[in-house]
Amino acid sequence: MNYSDNYYTRTKSYKVDSSKLNESIQCDVCIVGAGLTGISTAYYLSELDPALKIVVLEKNKIGWGASGRNGGQLLHGYSSDTFNGQKNISQDEEKILWNFSVDAVKEVKRNIKKHHIDCDLIEGFLLTAASDRQEKSLLKHQRELEQKYNYKNSEFLNKNNLNKYFRSPFYQSAVYDSECSQIHPLNYCLGLTKEALKNKNLSIYEDVEVSSYKSDKNVKVITSNNIIITANNLILSCNAYIENLSKILRPKIMPVKTYVTALEALPDETLKKFFEKPIAVSDMFFVLNYFRLNSHNNLIFGGGVSYSNVDPIDIEKSLKNIIKKVMPGLEKYNSISTWSGHVAITQNRLPHIGRIDSNIIFAQGYSGHGVALTTLVGKTLAQTIYGESSNFDLFSKITHSKFPGGGILDTPLLVLAMSYYKLRDKLGLY
């Protein structure tokens, strides 16, 4: 299946030539899914041992899913700001997991600079508050970053100081973070792919659907065309698109549809009303708004979710109604493109990473924080295959519950629950 029509596919800088899978093959490691997790794993495996024969299988195109459609916000932390209920995780381990997320941001930036990946990296992020209640939560969050995690790259901004970065009648305060950033995610994914493919023992096959797998001493991966890939190790990095491939993994995630629009390049004099310079912004609503101004004067704005796969009648109009509240007047400009895509959330909003058996490992459920986490998770998966697995073992300790219905009845039940949270947002209870 070809890429969806969105801002990123229209502005991609890289063309990657994948291989054609015509016959059954053998390899050391087979990776299913060529999003950021799968590509990062292949890249780091190639660094650890260039002699390994690595095969990546992708049903559609490299970066076709959330990796090439997201809001492009490179953020530390997790979608859940608490590890409450995780009895297996000590306070020291919680700090290790937090630092992992900070290192994940740094690792992406390190790769970009090391390989000169053309993906419009811009540092600087604002987490904004739209009410006194949110501001109270924001202050608590910022104090926790400093006191609990010893994180020194964030600063609370009152309205006057916020105006030095971003001006909006909708937000009253913010926390500015100098480490968090923004990127063109598809270009990052494709740029890293080109680096990985410098290893001649790595092959990436697009348009290959995996229908099943069997595990014994080796793993046999069977495609829909009945081609068999025999591997010593299998890595499942399908995330929201795992579907029926694993009855173990699918009930632990919920694929959620998200929406983004990209406005045409905006005039400098118009942007000056709101932005002092390009920056990424997100707010604190449960159904959050997230947007960024890039170096080409495009506003890339995400907001709204669908837990039922039923889209708004007019997605672009729905997003522009939010833009009108946040940056009045910008809603009048044309959208280059408006698109949707699926992210995988877990019940506790923490990543689901672990092992199915001795030669099958997986990662999924980044819950909207995958732009940064996927790269370092990929490095962790590669190290695990290579026998170094401290971070992998720690993530594996996080407990994950199944969604009610186990992938069959979960959608209507979740829609009902999310209606409650949307109502709270509208009533200003967050």
Order of alpha helices (4+ residues) and beta strands (2+ residues): alpha-beta-alpha-beta-beta-alpha-beta-alpha-beta-alpha-beta-alpha-beta-beta-beta-beta-beta-alpha-beta-beta-beta-alpha-beta-beta-beta-alpha-alpha-alpha
